[in-house]
Amino acid sequence: MAILKRLAETGRPPLTFTFDGRACTALAGDTVLTAVLTQVDHLRHSEFGGAPRAGFCMMGACQDCWVQLEDGDRVRACSTYIEPGMRLQSVPLAPASTPGSLAATAWPEDDAP
């Protein structure tokens, strides 16, 4: 069941995207977070215990709304606009690592100065 219900701005053009393989609709100008939460009750599960997460600060500061695109890129759901045909995953792909090590692909926030 959706956690958000659209009350305003219902006249914007609709677009389609997929979330965990499920066909979904959103409106042009929605953020990924809005688009997903008007369809389901959570965005992802916490990597630190498995609890469902639905974003936290809603302004790109807390790192709680990262989701993965089908190609492996990660985006912040609260500050990324949904695009037609976008394919999103709540469960991240397995990180690339060197056999026998704990090294994984860097996350975008690792590049911050």
Buried (B, 14 or more C-beta within 10 A) or exposed (E): EEBBEEEEEEEEEEBEBBBBEEEBEBBEEBBBBBBBBBBBEBBBEEEEEEEEBBBEEBEEEEEBBBBBBEEEEBBBBBBBBBEEEBEBBBEBEEEEEEEEEEEEEEEEEEEEE
